[in-house]
Amino acid sequence: MHARIRAGDPDAFRELFRDHAQLVYRHAVRTTGDWSAAEDVVSLTFLEAWRLRGKLRDEGASPRPWLMGIAVDDLVREPIR
């Protein structure tokens, strides 16, 4: 799946979102205490993941740390209301 995401396959990216969006959302809600801000973080995280998809590592590694790193960066970079 990683190679397909790196290649820009929308179905693979949809699968990535389906499998990991709730993880990002739960982390953002815990961090911000605001469900609306958490939804924004999920959107920003996956937009940035799409932009950075070429940096996704090898097939054997979980994309979870990569996505959570992007989410944390988004939380730090974007002041939450």
N, C-alpha and C positions, 0 to 999 in steps of 0.2 A: 504494500500500500504506500510506503514512503516514496518509492520511485514514482508512483503515479501522482502523488501529491506534488512532488518536485517538478514533474512534467506539466502540471497545471490541469490535471484531470478533475473536472468539477464533481463527478460522482465520488471520487476518493476523498475530496475535501468535504463534501457533504457528510460522508461517513465519519470523518475526523470530527466534524462539528457535532454530529449525533452522539458520538461516543464520549466527548469530552466537554461539551458546553456546560453541562450541569456542574461538573467539577469546578470550572472557572467561575461559574455563577455563585456557587456556595462559598468559595474562597472570597469573592468580592463582597458578598453580603456580610460575611463575618468581619471583613476588614473595614467596610464603610458603614455598616449598620443601616443601609438604605437600599431597598430592592431596586429602585429606579436607577440609582447610580451603578448598581451591580449589573443591570442590563446593559448600560452604556459600556461598562468595562468588557463584558462579553463581546459586544459588537466591535469595540476597538481591538480587542485581542485577536479576534478571528480575521479582521481586516488586515492587521499587521502580520498575522501568520500567513495569509495569502501573499502579501507583498514579500515576505521573507521565506517563502516556501522552498527556495533553492538551498537554504541553509539547514533544512531538516536532515538529521543524521541518518545513519545506516538503518537498514530494515530491522535488525535485532533489537534496537533500542526503542523504548516506549516514547511516543511523542509528548507524553505528559509533562516531563520536566521542561521541555522546550516551550510548550504552551504556557505553563505556569510562570516561567521566566518572563515571557511576553506580558502576561497579565500583571505580574508584579511591577514590571517597568511601566505599564500603563497606569497603574495605581499611583506610582511615585510621580510620574510625569504630568498627569492630569489632575489638578486639584479637584477634589470631590466637593460638590455643593455644600 
